[in-house]
Amino acid sequence: MINIRSESDTTTITIDNPPVNVMSVALMRDMAGAISKCEDKVLLIEAKGGTFSAGGNVSELLEEKAAKMIGATRLVFEALMNFEGISVAAVNGPALGGGCELVCLCDVVIASDRAVFGQPETSLGVFPPMASVLWPRHFGYHRALDLILTGRRVSAQEMYDVGLVTRVVSSDGFDASVQEAVSQYVSMSGTVAAHAKRACRIGAASDVDASLRQVERLYLDSLMTTTDAKEGLEAFIQKRPPEWSDG
């Protein structure tokens, strides 16, 4: 139900569960396992067909199975949080329910102008746990609550406006736009990218003063001890392209 391939410092996970790429417990466990094993600079999550994902398997949301579904979702969350590279979601169609939450967990979200997002769980008598945490941080409490209560679909542009989508691109040139973005991240030092990602997470998680102190320590005590930090600075001064070693 997922296809995995690795090439050119990029691991691609393709959701392939027609017709609408519903995500089962088994699929999410497989995905979490694949993410946990990924050592490439970039992790690209995409989907086959016209729908990124219609969400979780509703039959596995029933009371006697719900704990397994929540557990599988947490495995994916933890795998993405522990992934040191850059995770990229490529969304060229509807991303709903658990599919939408998966997208929002990624570091970079590239969406086509035909992509839509939504959390329709309340219409099934449940609510989206992950979106309930993530969406208020972006939309604000009142707007997020309304979106979760109504299940209204949100355009790629609206998601971009609140910071849950990184880039909105034309559906006609979608694949090329995704590859262009992936190539940019692959060309970076993986070490520097990992430090920058950690720094941004610190900044997003706590107050400015405490965050700045942590970022300074990360910069001075960790990043600046790496070969690539020295190489990048020296290459700039010497006006030459850097030669990254990821060390």
Beta strands, then each sheet from edge to edge (+ up, - down):
strand 1: 2-7
strand 2: 10-15
strand 3: 42-47
strand 4: 86-91
strand 5: 95-96
strand 6: 108-112
strand 7: 116-118
strand 8: 154-155
strand 9: 167-169
sheet 1: 1+ 2- 3- 4- 6- 9-
sheet 2: 5+ 7+ 8-
end
